[in-house]
Amino acid sequence: MEPSELNLLYVAIQNFREAMEGDLRLTELDRISLENYISLLELTYIEWKRRNVQKPPSINTAYRFAA
């Protein structure tokens, strides 16, 4: 993802936040769709993070190598 894409996401989130703070009227279908979009974004980020962010060694593993 290019930094410009992150900036576009940030602007979209800010705009949506402002609309929500103004008591945006949502139908039941809109609310369910919103929850699905949020879940999809979270799952997408978790999957990306799993592939791209190295986990630090666990305490037990670090202790075993230090001994």
Sequence and secondary structure as in RCSB ss.txt:
>XXXX:A:sequence
MEPSELNLLYVAIQNFREAMEGDLRLTELDRISLENYISLLELTYIEWKRRNVQKPPSINTAYRFAA
>XXXX:A:secstr
  HHHHHHHHHHHHHHHHHHHTT    HHHHHHHHHHHHHHHHHHHHHHHHHS     HHHHHHHH 
